Amino acid sequence: MLTGYYPQIERLKISLTEYGDFWPLWDPYGFSGNPLLMKPSEGLDSFYFPLLLLVPSTVLALKLNYLVLFLIAGISMYFFAQYLGLERRYAFIAAFVYILNAHMLKLLSWGWSSTLSGYALMPLGFMLGMKAVMEKDWLKYSVLASIVFSLLFRMNADNKVTMWFGLYFGLFLVYHVLSKFSKARLVKTGFAAFFILVLFFGLSAQRIVPQGSFIGDTSRGNTVWEQSSGRQIQYSDIPRRLIEPLYEGFPDIQRKGISDHVGIIAFLLGAFAIWKRWRNKQVLFFTIASVFAVLVTTNTFGLYKLLWNIVPFFKSLRYIDRSIFMFAFCFSILAGFGAAEFSKRFAKKNVFFWSLLGLLFLNLVVFNVSPYSGVEKGEWYDVNDAIAGNDALQFISSQPGHFRMQTWETRGIDWGTDFYNVPLRLEHIYKYDTIWNPKYMNEYLGVSFRDPARFWGILNVKYLTAREPLNLSGFRFVKRFDDCTICFPSPDEHLDKGWGPYVYENTQFLPRAYMIDDAILVVGKEDAVVQMSYGLMLHPSYNPSHMTLLQGKATIGDYSMTALSKYSAIVLTEGSVDGSSQLLLEEYVRKGGVLLPDITKGEQQLSDARLIAVLDSFNTSLRMIDDDVIVMSDFDHRTVDVTGEKGFLVYSEKFSQFKGWKAEDDRGKSHDLIIANRMNTALYLDGSVESLQFSYLPRSYVVGVWITLLSIFIVLGYFGFRLWKRKN
């Protein structure tokens, strides 16, 4: 919970309390700057918002969130079971199983707050959805169902619960129509379903539209089948995973393990309900849904593969077994029905109820498997004490200026550093996040380990921490700090790296923003430009403090002579020359520009000797933009004072990589953002600009916000009309 979710909530708290921004779209603290609420991530449209307002501690708000969600899960299931026809005591049995089954314990152990948020609202959403198609006042319940569906979607930011919930509700609609088919029922169900879908989209558009435009360019844009179908449940594993792992350490109390089972008692109750009340429409549906859950997680008949191919956004999901929570949802309800049916055999129903409750408690709490069993917890420490005791990062955070840092042992999205970086306002080039930009993570950071000082320096990395002493070119040893004895209670390679203790300074560190005179433009097809750019950046003669490398357009013909004259050199790659290019290039060379290779003189290939001569000729050093004149008014806005500067402004931010970032000068004129050194942002200044305003507001987000606002207006108008009609 702390290593994964604490930094996420701390980011939101910083944005809210320090910058007054309720909805930050950008995260400055990870991945050298990265979209935040443009992607499926937890925001303040959840219970975190009121909790952060009520309590001073992020940790307390985080832990209270789990408690609140457990209570909501039980309460919503209790009322849903009552709506299905169960007496209160047996509705309580269903709720009891729903919040204490092994899958819920796994959610708590692994800290899946987002999944738990959706899980908690599922019964309420299902109940209102059923009312929309079964009750007379279908329009009112359709509106209420849409509101709850939207809340579920917003709180379940990673969409795992949302997608499966939507699929199973669709299954119910089909079942409802076919169970007693009539044209009237078909029409009513169709109207209700259409209205729920449209209003749900409208209320959720603020999230859906930007995510739809963003996700395709990320690592989750098209998850490969091997990853999406990973962790498939085998038939032989069904008794252990879904029913009860009796043979794993029983009868030990709190046996060690992780599972998703509902417990043998609840399973037997559900099976009894299926046997005795299979004619009941509710029992029959949740039986079918339980079987469907098993067929999906085992990919029987290729069912999951079919869903993966045809259902929108399913290809962004990972791991087939994450859908198994629907089995717990269905069997919790069946257990309530089974308890009600079984109680008919007993005269003393109170005795039966309390005895059954005791058995369920023994099964699900006392003799259940637990992720915590047998784990050496060690001594617990206060979060603030752990952060204060991290001497290495405390030292780095106390250094002046704008800069980023890197942890030597971090090579991917593994956690252990965000927990310290974010509270200390340290910006890192990595981050724990399951959605990333492949151009940054896979390409740039992958290449960076071939020359860390240079490539990390381009990203504004000034300090590096390591667990062991390093002999790394370009890094100067600063100090070995004392081991952090209270950072984490036991050694762990993912967590211990968060406090060093060795600290190094990058001698090739580049400022956050600077001016440079010499720029090399690489023109051609994107793949060829990328390959050439990395080749040039790895060249021994390439010095990013004397020059910058800019990604150009597809062909020379896309430029005017005025635009080309800004660049000290142009590198031609595949597809860069078309019919209109020759005259432009000849004029460019005639005016003193350097062409590589110089096709105007018959050169077909770029020789290393000529490249070295050209690169060595660029010896004008960068001019640093003082950190004091770079102001972040909130996560989505920056102001840079560039009074009278002429040349290329290179800004160590990934603004050029993402649609939605724009730059305007003090006169209101927009400036094109160019990709510099593969990851940074550059633009040309002619000496007349006083300051630049960088802002992030993607068009997809604006469209989504307006749709959501219109939908909220429609909902308020509807309920206002109902209230007015009732009063009159």
N, C-alpha and C positions, 0 to 999 in steps of 0.2 A: 504493500500500500504506500509506504513512504518513498521507496526508491523510484516507483513508477508514477504514482498519482500525485504525490506531494508537489513535485516541481510543476506539474501541469496546473494545479490549482493556485500555486504561488504566482505563476505568470499572470493569471487572471486577477489575482488580488493586487499585484503591483499595478497593472493597468487601471484597475478600478480606483484604488486608493491614492496612488501617486500621480496619475495622469487624468483621472476622471473619465476614462473611456470604458464604457460598459461592454463594448463589442469590438475588441481588437482583432484586426484581420491579419496582423503580422506579428511574428515572434522574433525579437532581436537576440535572444539568448541561446539559440541552438541552430546548428547547420549553417553558421555564418549568416543568419537571418533567413526566415522561411515563413510561408503562409501559415496562419494559425487557424482561424475560424473559417477559412475558405475550404478547409478539408474536414472530414468527419472527426472532430475532436470535441471534447467536453467544453462547454462554454458556460456562461452565467445564465443561460436559459434552462437552468436546472435548480436543484435544491441548494447548490453551493451559494447562489446569490443571497438568499435570506440568511443562510448560516454565516457567511462571511460578514454580513452586516451586523449580526447579533453577537458573534464571538470574536475575540481579538486574535486568536491563533489559527493559522492555516491547518495545523495538525488536528486541532480540536474540531474544526469545521469538517475536515475530511472524515474523521472517525464518527462524528455525529451523523454524517450523511449515510453511512452504512446502517446505523441504528434506525434512522428514519425510514430508509428503504425497506428494511426488514419488517418494520411495523406496517408500512403501507402494503407490502406484499401480503401479509397475513390478513389485514382488514379488507383489502379488495377481494381476496379469494373467499373470505367469510361471506361477504354480501353476494358475491357471484354464486356461490354454492346455494345460498338461500333462494336466490332468484331461480335456480334450477329446480327448486322444489324440496330441498333438504331442510329438516328442522334445524334450529339454531345449534344444538349440541353436535349434530353431525356435520353441519357447515363448519363448526370449529375444528372437527377432526380433519376435514379437507384442508383448512388453513394451516393447521398444525403440521401436517405432512408437507405442505407447500413451502413452509419456511425452514424446515429442519431436515429436508432430504439432503443426501450427500452432495448433490450438485450445488446447492446453496452454500454448503460449507467450502466447496472448492472455489466458488466465486469469492468468498471472503478471504480464503487463504491466498489466492493468486491476486487479490485486489482488483477484480474486474468490476469496478464501480459502474462503468458505463453499461455493462451487460446487466448488472443487478438493477439498474434504474429502469430498464425496459421490462425486465422480469417482474418487477413490483407492480407495474401498471397493466400488465397483460390481462388479468382477470377483469378489471374494471372496463378496459377497452372491449373485451369480448362480450361482456354483459350488455354494454350499451349498443354494440353492433348487433347483437341478437334482438334487443328491444326494437331496433330500427326496422327490422324485417318482420317482427312478430307482433308488435303492439299497434294499436289503432293510430296513435299520434306518431307516425313514422318519421315525419319531418323533424320534430323536436329531437327525437332520439338520434336521428342521422346527424344533426348539428352537434349534439353532445358527443357522439361517437367520434366525429371528425376532430373535435377539440382534444379529446383524450388520445386519439391516434397521433395527432400532431405533437402533443406533449411527450408521448412515448418515443416518437422519432427523435425529438430534440434531446431528450435525456439519454437515450441510447445512441450516443453520437457515432459509434462504430457500425451501427446498422445491423449487427448480427441478429438481435432479437426482432427488430422491426421487419426485416425481410421475411423471417420465418413466421412471425405473427401474421403478417399480411397473407402469406401463402395459406396458412391454416384457416384463417377467417374466410378466405376465398373458397376453401374446401367446404367449410360449413355452409356457405351460401348455396353451393351446388347441392349439398345434402338436403338443405331445407327445401329447395324447390322440388327435388326428385322424391322426397319422402312422402309428399302428398301433392302430386302435381295438379296444377290448374293454371289456366291462363291468368287469372287474377293474381295468384301468388307469384307467378313468374314476372308479371308486370311490376307489382309492388316491390319485389326483391330487386329487380333491375333498376327501378327508380332510386331506391334507397342506396344500393351499391354505387350507382353512378354519382349520386349526390355526395356520399361519403368520400369517394375517391377525389372528386373535383375540389371539394372544400378542404379535404386533407392536404391536397397539393397546394392550394392557395395559402393555407395557414403555415405550411412548411416550406414555401418557395424560397424564403430567405436563406434556407439551408440547402434545399434540393438543387436549385438552379446553379449556384456557384460550385457546389460539389460536382455536379454533372459536367461542368466545363473544365474543372480542375483535375479530376481523378484520372482522366485519360492520359495525362502527361506524367503520371507518377508511376511508382513501382507497383501500384495496385490497379493500374489501368486495364490490365489483362493478365490476371494471375494464371500461370500455367496449370494445366489439369493435374499434374503430379503433385503440386503444392495444395491446390484446392481440395483434392481428394485424399490428402494425407490424413493419417490417423483414422482410417476407416475401421469401423468396429467389425470384428469377425463374429460369426454365429456362435463359435465356442466361447466367446467372451461375453455374450449377452447376460448370462446369469450373474456374473461378477459385476459387470458394469451397470446393469439396469435394475437388478432385483436385490441381491444381497451377497457379498463376498464372504460367505460363512467359513470357507476353508482357509481364509487368510488370517491366521492368528486367533480365531475364536477359541475360547471365550475371553481372551484378554480384553481388558477395558481400554477403550480408545486405541484400537489396533492401528498400526501405521499403514497409511495408504491413501490413494486418491481415487475416487469413484464418482458415479453419477446416480447411484441407485436410490430407490424410494424406500427400501427396507422390506424385509420379508413379511412383516405384519401388514403394512400398507398394500403390498402386492397381493397377499392372500385376500384382503378385504376387497380390492379391486377385482380380482378373479371371481370372487363370490358374487359380486354385483353383476358381472358379465354373465355368469351362469344363471342367476335367478331373475335378473331384470333386463335381459337382452332385448325384450320387446319395447322397453322404455326408449323413447327417441333420443333423449340426452345420453343415456348410457351407451346406446348403440353408436352415436356419433363419436363420443370420446374413446370408445373402443377402436373404431375405425381410425381415428386420428393417432392413437397409440401405435397401432400396427403400421400406419403410414410412417411414423417417426422411426420405427425399427427398419423398415424397408429403405428409407432414405439414408440412414447412417451406415447401413450395410451395402448400399448401392445395389440392392437386389433388382434384377431386371434392368439394370442400368438407369434406375430412377433418378439418382442424384446427377448422373451425367446428362440426362435429359433436361433437368431443371437448370443445370449449369449452362446448357446451350441456348435455352429459350427464354429464361426469366431475366429481365433487365437487372444489371448490377450484380448478378450472382457471380460473375467472373472476377469480381473484386474481393470475394470471400476466400478465406483460407481455412483448411482443416474441416473435414466433413463431420467430425464428432461434436463440433460446437453447436449443432442443431439439436442435440439430444435433450436439451432442457425442455423441449415440447413433450417428451415422454413423461417427465416429472410433472409438468402442468396437467396433462390429461389424467395421469394415474392418481394425482392428489384428489381430483374430483371423483374418480371411480372409487377411491378408498372411502370417501364420504358416503357414497351410495351403498357401498358394501357394509359399512358400519350400520347404516339405517336398516338395511335388509336383515342383517344378522341380529340386530336388537329385537326383532320380532319374536325371536326364540326365547327371550328372557322376560320374566315378569318384572323383575327389579331393574328397570332401565337405568336408574342412577348408578347402581352398583356396576352394571355392565359398562356404562360410559366411563366412569373413573378407572375401572380396571383396564379398559382398552386404552385409555389415555396413558396409564402407567406403562403398559406394554410398549406403546409407541415411543414413549420417552426412553425406556431402557434400550429399545432397538436403535433409535435414531440418535441418541445422545450418549448413552453410557457405553454400549457395546458396538458402536459404529466405528468404521475406519476414520481416521483423522490425519490430515496432512501434518498436524503438529505433533502427533505421537512419536516419541523416540527422538525428537529433534532437540539438540542442545541449544536452548534459547540464550544461555548466558545471562549476563546482567543487562537490564534495560537502562537506557539513559534518556535524558531529556534532549529533544531535538535541538533546541537552541544551544545547549551545552556541547553537543556533538559538532555543530557548525563552528562554535567559538573555539573548540579544541583543534580545529583543522588549521594548524599553524602555516602550512605551505600555502593554502589558498587564501588564508587571511592576509598573508604577506602580499600575494599577487593582487588581491582586491584593494589593497591600500596604495598601490602604485598609481601615479597620476597618468592622465591621458586616456584616449580611446584605443583599445587594443583587444585582441582576442587571445585565447589560450588553447592549448591542445594537451591531451593526456596520452603519453606514448603507448600505453597498453590498449587504448581504444582504437579499434580498426573498423568498427561497424556500429550497429544500433544498440549494442549492449549497454546496460545501465550501470549506475554506480557513481556518476559524476554530476548529473543534473541536480541531484539532491543538494549538492553544495554550491554549484555554479549559480543557479537561479537566485537563491536567497542572498548570495553575495554579489549579485548583479554582474557576474562574470560571463562574458560571451564566449561560447565554445564553437569549434568547427564541426563537432559531432553532437548528437542528441539521441536520446532514446525515443524512437518514433517508428512505427511500422509502415509509415507512408513517407517516401522520400523522392527527391528528384534524381533520376538515374544519371543525368548529365553531371550532377554535382557529386553524388555518392559513388557511383560506379566508375565514372570517367575521371573526373578531376582528382578526387581523393585517392583513387586507385593509382593514378600516375604519380601523385605527390610523394609517395614513399621512395621514388627513384631519386628525388632531390628534395627532401623535406624542408630544409631551411629556405630554399627559394620559393617553392610552391606555397608553403604555409605563410611565408613572409608576405606573399602577394595577397593572402587572405587576412593580413593584418595581425598574424599571430606573433606575439612578443614573448610569451612564456610557455614553457613546456615542463610538465611534471612527469616523473618516472618512479617506479618502485625500486629499480636497481640503477646503479651508476651507468651512465651512457658515455660512449666515445663517438659522438655524432658530429660530423662536419657542419660547421655553421652555427653551432650552439655553444654558448659559454656557460660554464658551471657557475651557479649563483650560491647555492647553499644546500646542505642537507639539514632538513628540519627534524625535530623530534617526532617519533612515531605518535600517531593519534590513538591514544589508548581507549578513548570513549567514542570514536567515530562509528565503529560497528563492533559488536561483542566478540565475533569470531573471525578468523582469517577467511577471506573469500576473494578469489581473483577478480570477480566482477565489482566488488565493493571497496576493497582495500586500495585500489588504484586511485580512488577519489581524494586521497590526501597525500599523494606523493610517495615518499618525503623529499625526493630529489627535485630541485627546481633549476631550470636552465633558461637562459635568455637567447633569443634568436638574433644573431648578428646581421641577418638579412631582412629584418623586420621593416616593412613599409608602412607609412602613416595611413590612417583611415581615409584621408583625402589629400590629394596633392595635384599640382599642375606639372605638366610635362610638355616639352616642345616637339619631340620626335615621336611620331606614331607610324606604325607599319600596318597597312591595310591588306588583309588576306581575302581575295575574291574568288568565287567559284561555287560549285555544288557543296552543300553543307558537309557531307561526309569527307570530301576532299579538304575542305577548309579546316575541319576539326583535326584531321590527321596531320596536316601541315602545321597547324598552330601548336600542337603538342611537340612536334618535332623541333620547331624553332625555340619553344620555351625550354626544352631540355638541352639545347645547344650550349656549349661552354661559353660562347661569346655573347649570349643573350643576357643582358643585364636590365632587369625591370626597373631599376632606379634611374636608368638613362633613357628608356624608351618604353612604349607600350604597344601591345599587339591587339589590333581591332578586327572583329569579324565583319567582313563586308557583305555586300549583296551578291546575287547570283552571277551577274555579268557586269563588265565595265560599262556597257551601254546603259545601265541603270543610273549612272552618275552624270552630272554635268562637269565641265572643266573646272568651274569654281569650286565644286565639292572635292574633286580629286586633288586640287592644288594644296589642300590642307595637310595632306599626308606626305611624310618624308620619303616613304618607300611603299611600293605596291607589290605584293606577291601574287602571281597568277597561278591558279590551280585548274583542275579539270572543269571545263564548261564556262570559264570566266571570259572568254573572248568570243564575241559574235560579230556580225557584219558591220555594226556601227562602232566597234571598239578601236579599229586601227588608227583612225585619225585622232581620236582622243588620246590614245597612248603616245602617239608621235608628238603631239603638242605637250603632253605631260613631261616627256623626257626632254623636249626642247627647252622647257622652262626650269629645268634643273631637278626634276623628280627622278627617283631611282626605281627602275623596273626590274623585278626578279622573277623569272629570267627576262632579259631584255629582248623581246621578240622583234622589236623594231630594228635590231642589229643582227637578227638571225639566230639568236640563242634559243635553243630548244629545251635545255635543262639547266637547272641552277647548280653551279659548281660550289663546293664547300669553300674553296679559296675566295671566291667572290662574295659569298655570304659572310665570311669572317671579316673581310675588308669593309663591307657595308655596315655590319653590326658594330665593329670597332670605331667606325667614324661617328657614331652617335655617342657623344661624350658629355652632353649637357645634362647636369644632374637635375633631379626633380625639385620642385619648390613646395614645401609642405604647407598645407592649409592648417592653420593653428586649431587645435582641438577645441579651444574656447569659443570659436565662431561656428562650430557644428552643434546645432541644438536639436534634440529630439523632443518635440512638444507632446507627442504620444507615440505609441508603437507604429502608427501608420503615417506619421508626418515628420520630416526633417527640414531644417533650414541651414543652408551653408552660405556663409559670407564670402564672396569671391570678388570683392571690389577691385575693378580695373584689371583683373587677370586676363591674360590672353594665351591661348593654347588649348590643350586638352586637359579637362578636369577628369582625373581618375578617382573614382569613389569605390572603396572596398565594401560594396554592398551588392547583393545579387538582384538588384532591381531590374536590370536588363533581361533577366531570365524569365520574368513573369509578367503576363499581361495585367494591366491595371495600374502599374507604377507610371507616373508621369512627372516631368520636371517643368516648372514655369519660373521665369525670371521675375524681377521686381516690376517689369513693365507688362506682365501678363502674357509674354510670348512663350510658347511651348518649345522645348528642345528634344530632339530625338535622342533616345538612350541607346548606346552602342555597347555590345559585349566586348569587354576588355580583358585580355589575358584569360580568356575562356570563362571566367566567373564574375569578374568585376563589372562595374558600370562606368561608362565614359561619355562625355559630350564635349563639343567644341565651343569655346568662348572667344568672342572677338574683341574683348577689352571694354565693352560698354555695359556689362552686367554688374549690378551691385550685389545681388543675392539670388539664390535659387531655392525654390520650394519643391521638395520631393513629397509626393503624396500617393497613397495606395487606395484605390477605389475601383475595383474591377467592374466592368459593365454588367457582368452576370450577377454580381451581388446587388447592384442598383436595381436591376430588373426584378430580382427575387424579392427585394424589400418592398417595392411598390405593389407587387402582387399580394404579398402578405398583408400589407396595410389595407389594401382594398378588401381582402377577405375578412379581416378583423372588423372593418366597417360594416360589411354585410352581416356578420354574426351579431354585432351590437344592434344593428338596425332590426334584425329579425326578433331578437329578444325584447327590444324596445317596443316594437309593434305588438308583440304578444302581451306585454305589460299594459300598454295603452288600451288594447282591446278588452282586457280583463277588467280594468278600472272603469271602462265605459259600457 
